[in-house]
Amino acid sequence: MWKIFCFPLCPFSRKVRLALSEKGVTYEIVREYPWDPSEKFLTYNPAGRTPVMRFDARDLSLADSRAICEYFEETGTSKPLILGSAVQRAEIRRMVALFDENFFGDVTHPLMIEKLTKRVVLRLPPDSKVLRETMRLAHEHLDYIDWLLDHHRWLAGAQLSLADFAAAAQISVADYLGGIDWNGHEGAHAWYRVMKSRPSFRPLLTEKMENVPPPAHYADVNA
Amino acid sequence: MWKIFCFPLCPFSRKVRLALSEKGVTYEIVREYPWDPSEKFLTYNPAGRTPVMRFDARDLSLADSRAICEYFEETGTSKPLILGSAVQRAEIRRMVALFDENFFGDVTHPLMIEKLTKRVVLRLPPDSKVLRETMRLAHEHLDYIDWLLDHHRWLAGAQLSLADFAAAAQISVADYLGGIDWNGHEGAHAWYRVMKSRPSFRPLLTEKMENVPPPAHYADVNA
């Protein structure tokens, strides 16, 4: 059985978990916090980042969320998520990188610092100036999602792909931390409601981070 | 004919250029500076990052260095660089991510800010405290490379792979900017000399960034 080392608000672990569930790969969760890593975790991934996938019986560890997704794409037989022609696959991977790097850097990461690390680790209040700038950048990203959805049914084209799960994973963490305002983003909001309604999403929406409660609407698939 | 939009000291463009040359894909270079992007460049990649690959006759643009490498891996017929079993391919991708993200974040990016952006864009002197910390972290990464090379011939295993080019691309930029001290890293140094000697590396070593000269040893494959 696969284990995934992660914590509830790690957006990269969420992307992997969504992909695994969509593919029907079962896994067990082991809590691991990068700000206080266990010895065992560091032997599996010297970089000290979540998620890490581990299969003890095969003495196999996989690290880096994109490497993990590619591995299950190559070894799984059902439900491809990096699909289509080489050009379409390149577009899916470009979009995954956009959300993993740009959305994360502009929105998810600053929210995690201000509302998670400061509260849980540093015992400091959040910086309201940073929160305002994060909200502004979130609107820019949601504008781009609206634009994408004006041009095709899913974010990277005509088919549901890893790009949708990468984006929804980042947005779900930002939403948990109060950083998403859907006002003026009808297209993106409708898409996110569909993503939230998928069975693969359900376990994420019921998980809580200790001492950091989500807003009331967070787990409501109609909100 | 492919075009690559890049600037001489972009480590991600270097990784892609090395991979393309190894695979025998010819390309033309178009200079693009992310701190002053052209309109055309932004239509090819709204994220505004180098490298971007463009094939005008097919109206095709590819962005994100890992998506680009995967595209040429899937469409090329010669010289695979993400090779072996699914587990070996996962290890190659983990190592690429390690250098693209951790080495870049710890070493290449701060050096680029201190010695490139500050000089060329901001007209400020570098911060010597940041440079010392960067040098310390570079030694930690070189220690890990020494350790890897104690265990197998190339960074990700028995075969030369994209991991070696991702690492060498980052190191070459750090070396250009004076951030690499090989003292105490015999294994890593011998490996880097071999990488530098490859024909694919030659064009990179002769390219210069305007107003930022490299140290004397930089292009010497024996140094």
Interface residues (C-beta under 8 A of the other chain):
Chain A: P46 A47 L60 L62 A63 D64 R66 A67 I68 E70 Y71 E74 T75 A86 V87 R89 A90 R93 R94 V96 A97 L98 N102 Y144
Chain B: P46 A47 L60 L62 A63 D64 R66 A67 I68 E70 Y71 E74 T75 A86 V87 R89 A90 E91 R93 R94 V96 A97 L98 N102 Y144
